[in-house]
């Protein structure tokens, strides 16, 4: 208990840091994931090829390697002087987008083909059909796997702490280096992660119930 009370500001900052990078990476992953899922079901062959390559490369690349690229290669080529928060968000967001893409694509596959055919017969373009007809119906199916993906993203954010970003893992490493009992440090860190993951799970369950009522 003493380690928590003595370093409450550090734990608070680490908790907020984890929340910040989780939220920003989740937003980036959702936007990219939905976009790439659209590419994967697109009637345009180059877009389908790009979407397939995106998912194949990112899903089969270790996340730690992506962090190494983000922190040591990207600043040299694109974003000189970028903060660990931005670089960590890019690594987490790009990696997670491949899993979001596959979840969304699976949800699209559950929508009856007749829905898209009816939309096209009304003169809607592919993008309009996807945005206005298919994706809204696929949302109910996509929410449960998305919940698991975002929870996994929350836990993966600990890797950012190893690269100097101030989140929970970074705080626990700092306190461990100062000689505090590792068991108590891990206990409070684990409780903080549980608060975040249970909140994410509860939010998605609330969304699922809202959509069930609207059905």
Order of alpha helices (4+ residues) and beta strands (2+ residues): alpha-alpha-alpha-alpha-alpha-alpha-alpha-alpha-alpha-alpha-alpha-alpha
